[in-house]
């Protein structure tokens, strides 16, 4: 996957995660760590939150994976070599 495709996908994922962040009032990173630590089990009894949390978890894990791919690409490279420069003329 090209770096610009990773950036686009990460931005889409961030927009989707922001809907859950606004709905539940916490950032995705804190939500994910609480979920993985088992602190959100009481919400399993509610269908809406159970499905929201599954979707949110998937979005966050995918975002993390794409972030690692992005970092692997840019590590040790000059940003100038990665820019998609398109002159307006």
N, C-alpha and C positions, 0 to 999 in steps of 0.2 A: 504494500500500500504506500502510495506517495505521501510525503509529509503534509502537503496541502489537503489531501483527503482525510488524514488523521485530524488535522485542525478543524476541518468542517464537521466531521463526525463528533468530535469532542464538544464542539459548540452546540450541536443539536442535542446531545446527551445532557449538557449543562442546562439548556432551556427546559428540557423535560424534567430534570431533577428539581429545578427551581419551583415548579408547580407543587411538588410534594413539600419542599422546604417552606413555601408560603402556607400551605394547608396545615402542616403540623408544627411549624414554628421553630424548627432546628435545621442546621445545615446538614448536608448529606453525609459528610465525614463523621460527625458526631452520631447521627442516626445509625450508620453502618457499624460503628464500634460498639454502640449500645446493643444493637441486634446480635452481633457476634458474641458479645459477652453474656447473652441470655437475659438481658434486663428488660426486654419488651414482650415477654411471654404472655403477660396478662391481656395483651391486645389480640391474641390469637382467637379469642372467643367471638370477636366481631368480624363478620365476613368482609366488610368494607376495608378495615385496616389490614386484615390478613392479606387481601389481594393487593392493596396499595403497597404494603411493605415488601411483598414478593417482587413486585414490579420495580419499586425504588431500589431494592437490593441489586436486582439485575442491571439496572441502569448504572448504578455506582460501580459495580464490579467491571462492567464493560468500559466505563470511563477510566477506571484505574488501569486496565489492561492497555487501552489506547494511549494513556499518558506514559506508560512504560515504553511502549513502542516508539513514541515521539522522542522521549529522552534518549533511547538507544540510537536513534538516527542523528540527533543533534550533538551527541557527546563527541567532543574532540573535533568538531567541524566548525568552520566559520559560518555564522548566520548569513553573511552576504552570498555564500554559495548556495544557500537553500531558498532564498527569496524568489518568489514568482514575480519577477519584474516585467511589467508590460507597459512600455512607453505609450503615452496618449497621442503621440504624433504618428 
